[in-house]
């Protein structure tokens, strides 16, 4: 069974916390709860497995607070946002309240669910959807600039999964050679994208839809390059030397280790290729904006 989503619920009504926890289990959601935000925030900071926070519309900021306070949710949201920025992690949250009419001030900044059976089920659906998205958002935070080429449509979103797979391997210290195959696929996706939708690399440098890597690399190095018909092409655009070198190194490295088994550890080449790919991805938006602005 898939690992349950761990959720922190902060609500000063313990009976409600226990009731919601029981129902949540049927939706593969594991709820831990706190009756005040002071304690709840400590739970959040000490449990990296918590992926979502449910906040009551009114609640107790401190454990010894006698009555609920409307500032509770606002303080909690600010604390969550600040802590997420501090640890480079997206932590989604929502309000779950029995006084929805008093939450008008929050309608533009947070999703609000009423304490009813119908809204409860919608809240669970929302949590599942947001957690899936937050994993993606958290993954891209340290490398956000490298995702811009996908955001702008320079490289199809269909290839973004390759980059995500590479980052996941980087984060988990997985340096097996099989992950260099993914790097090669992304490298070729960049070349394909520089042919369509960006009309940079000539179509004659492709065979059966796949780039001829040596021709494409030479072309991006701004060197005269002949295609299969012996027609010579040259990009004649200013390409930084660092980018030229990145194309060359990736072309050689992603092919050099093809004879090794997929389980062979190739730590240094994998790390080098990862950052070379990021360098190209971060450079692409500026290159396209300058030379092919009408295509984005």
C-alpha positions in Angstrom: 0.0 0.0 0.0 1.2 3.5 -0.7 2.7 5.4 2.2 0.0 7.5 3.9 0.2 11.3 3.8 1.1 12.6 7.2 -0.9 15.7 8.2 -0.7 18.0 11.2 -4.1 19.1 12.5 -4.2 22.1 14.9 -7.6 22.4 16.6 -8.5 23.0 20.2 -11.4 20.5 20.1 -9.8 17.2 20.9 -13.0 15.2 20.2 -13.0 16.7 16.7 -9.3 15.9 16.2 -9.8 12.3 17.1 -12.9 12.0 14.9 -11.3 13.5 11.8 -8.2 11.3 12.4 -10.3 8.2 12.2 -12.1 9.2 9.0 -8.8 10.3 7.4 -7.3 6.9 7.7 -9.8 5.6 5.1 -8.3 8.2 2.7 -4.7 7.1 3.3 -4.1 10.2 5.4 -2.5 9.9 8.8 -3.3 12.8 11.2 -1.3 13.9 14.1 -2.9 16.7 16.1 -2.2 19.5 18.6 -4.6 21.6 20.5 -2.6 24.8 20.2 -0.3 26.3 17.6 2.7 26.7 19.9 2.9 22.9 20.4 1.8 22.2 16.8 4.6 24.3 15.3 7.2 22.4 17.4 5.7 19.1 16.1 5.9 20.4 12.5 9.6 21.5 12.9 10.5 18.2 14.5 8.8 15.8 12.0 10.0 16.1 8.4 7.4 13.6 7.3 4.5 16.0 7.9 3.4 17.1 4.4 0.3 19.3 5.1 -1.2 21.3 7.9 -4.9 21.7 8.7 -5.7 24.8 10.8 -8.8 25.7 12.7 -10.3 29.1 11.8 -10.0 30.1 15.4 -7.7 28.5 18.0 -5.2 28.8 20.7 -1.8 30.2 19.9 -0.2 29.1 23.2 -0.9 26.0 25.2 -2.0 28.0 28.3 -4.3 30.4 26.4 -7.7 30.4 27.9 -9.8 31.3 24.9 -9.7 30.9 21.1 -8.3 33.9 19.1 -8.9 35.0 15.5 -5.2 35.8 15.1 -4.4 32.1 15.5 -4.7 31.2 11.8 -2.9 34.3 10.6 0.1 33.7 12.8 0.2 30.0 12.0 0.2 30.6 8.2 3.0 33.2 8.6 5.0 30.8 10.7 4.5 28.0 8.2 5.5 30.2 5.2 8.6 31.5 7.0 9.7 28.0 8.1 9.1 26.6 4.6 11.3 29.3 3.1 14.0 28.7 5.8 14.3 25.0 4.9 13.6 25.4 1.2 10.4 23.3 1.3 6.8 24.0 0.3 4.4 23.2 3.1 0.8 23.5 2.0 -2.1 24.2 4.4 -5.8 24.9 4.6 -8.4 26.2 7.1 -11.1 23.9 8.5 -13.6 25.8 10.4 -17.1 25.7 11.9 -17.4 29.5 11.5 -16.8 30.0 7.8 -18.6 33.3 7.7 -15.9 34.8 9.9 -13.1 33.7 7.6 -13.8 36.3 4.8 -10.4 37.9 5.3 -8.6 34.7 4.3 -10.5 33.8 1.1 -7.8 35.0 -1.2 -4.8 33.6 0.6 -5.8 30.1 1.7 -8.3 27.4 0.9 -11.1 27.2 3.4 -13.3 24.1 4.2 -16.3 24.0 6.5 -16.6 21.4 9.2 -19.2 19.2 7.4 -19.1 15.7 5.9 -19.3 17.0 2.4 -16.6 19.6 2.8 -14.4 17.1 4.8 -14.3 14.8 1.8 -13.4 17.7 -0.5 -10.7 18.7 2.0 -9.2 15.2 1.8 -9.2 15.4 -2.0 -7.5 18.8 -1.8 -4.8 17.6 0.6 -3.9 14.7 -1.7 -3.7 17.0 -4.7 -1.7 19.7 -2.9 0.8 17.2 -1.5 1.5 15.8 -4.9 2.1 19.4 -6.1 4.2 20.3 -3.1 6.6 17.5 -3.7 7.2 19.0 -7.2 7.5 22.5 -5.8 9.9 21.5 -3.1 12.0 19.6 -5.6 12.4 22.6 -7.8 13.0 25.3 -5.2 16.8 25.0 -5.1 17.0 24.7 -9.0 14.1 27.0 -10.0 16.0 28.8 -12.7 16.7 25.5 -14.5 13.0 24.8 -14.7 12.3 28.1 -16.6 13.0 26.5 -20.0 10.1 24.1 -19.3 7.9 26.8 -17.9 8.3 28.9 -21.1 7.7 26.0 -23.5 11.3 26.1 -24.9 11.5 22.4 -23.9 8.2 20.5 -23.8 6.8 19.7 -20.3 6.8 16.1 -21.5 10.5 16.1 -20.9 10.4 17.8 -17.5 10.1 14.3 -15.8 13.6 13.5 -17.0 15.0 16.5 -15.2 13.0 15.7 -12.1 14.3 12.1 -12.2 17.9 13.4 -12.3 17.3 15.7 -9.3 15.7 12.9 -7.3 18.8 10.8 -8.1 21.0 13.7 -7.0 19.1 14.2 -3.8 19.2 10.5 -2.9 22.9 10.1 -3.8 22.0 7.5 -6.5 25.0 7.5 -8.8 24.3 4.4 -10.8 25.1 4.4 -14.5 21.4 3.9 -15.4 20.8 7.5 -14.3 23.3 8.7 -16.9 21.0 7.2 -19.5 18.4 9.7 -18.2 20.9 12.5 -18.6 21.5 11.4 -22.2 17.8 11.5 -22.8 17.5 15.0 -21.4 20.5 16.1 -23.4 18.9 14.9 -26.6 15.6 16.5 -25.6 17.4 19.8 -25.4 18.7 19.3 -28.9 15.3 18.3 -30.2 13.8 21.5 -28.6 16.4 23.6 -30.3 15.0 22.3 -33.6 11.3 22.4 -32.7 9.8 24.6 -31.4 13.0 26.7 -31.5 14.3 26.8 -35.1 18.0 26.8 -34.2 19.5 23.4 -35.0 18.8 22.3 -38.7 16.4 19.5 -39.3 19.0 17.8 -41.5 21.0 17.1 -38.3 18.3 14.6 -37.2 17.8 11.0 -38.3 14.5 9.3 -37.6 13.6 12.0 -35.1 16.8 11.5 -33.1 19.6 14.1 -33.1 23.0 13.2 -34.5 24.8 14.2 -31.4 28.2 15.1 -33.0 26.6 17.3 -35.7 24.4 19.1 -33.2 27.2 19.5 -30.7 29.6 21.0 -33.3 26.8 23.3 -34.5 26.2 24.6 -30.9 29.9 25.1 -30.6 29.6 27.5 -33.6 31.7 25.4 -35.8 31.0 24.8 -39.5 29.2 21.4 -39.6 28.1 19.3 -42.6 24.9 17.3 -42.6 24.4 14.0 -44.4 24.0 15.8 -47.7 27.3 17.6 -47.2 25.6 20.9 -46.8 27.5 23.1 -44.4 25.7 24.9 -41.6 27.0 27.3 -38.9 25.0 28.9 -36.1 26.6 32.4 -36.3 25.2 33.4 -33.0 27.1 34.4 -29.8 27.4 31.2 -27.7 29.3 31.6 -24.4 32.4 29.4 -24.3 31.1 27.8 -21.1 28.0 26.6 -22.9 30.0 25.3 -25.9 32.1 23.4 -23.5 29.0 22.1 -21.7 27.5 20.7 -24.9 30.8 19.0 -25.8 31.4 17.5 -22.3 27.8 16.2 -22.1 28.0 14.7 -25.6 31.2 12.8 -24.7 30.3 11.9 -21.1 26.8 10.5 -21.8 28.2 8.2 -24.4 31.6 7.3 -22.9 30.1 5.0 -20.2 27.6 3.1 -22.4 29.5 -0.1 -22.1 29.1 -0.3 -18.3 26.3 -2.1 -16.6 23.4 0.0 -15.3 24.3 -0.7 -11.6 27.9 0.5 -11.9 28.6 3.6 -9.7 29.7 6.6 -11.8 29.5 9.3 -9.1 31.8 12.0 -10.6 30.5 11.9 -14.2 26.9 11.9 -12.9 27.5 14.9 -10.7 29.4 16.8 -13.4 26.7 16.0 -16.1 23.9 17.1 -13.7 25.3 20.6 -13.3 26.3 20.9 -16.9 22.7 20.2 -17.9 21.5 22.8 -15.3 24.0 25.3 -16.8 22.5 24.8 -20.3 18.9 24.9 -19.0 19.5 28.2 -17.1 21.1 29.7 -20.2 18.4 28.7 -22.7 15.7 31.3 -21.8 18.1 34.2 -22.3 19.4 32.7 -25.6 15.9 32.1 -26.9 14.6 35.5 -25.7 17.5 37.2 -27.5 17.5 35.3 -30.7 14.1 33.6 -31.1 11.7 35.8 -29.1 8.7 35.1 -31.4 8.8 31.4 -30.6 8.1 31.6 -26.9 
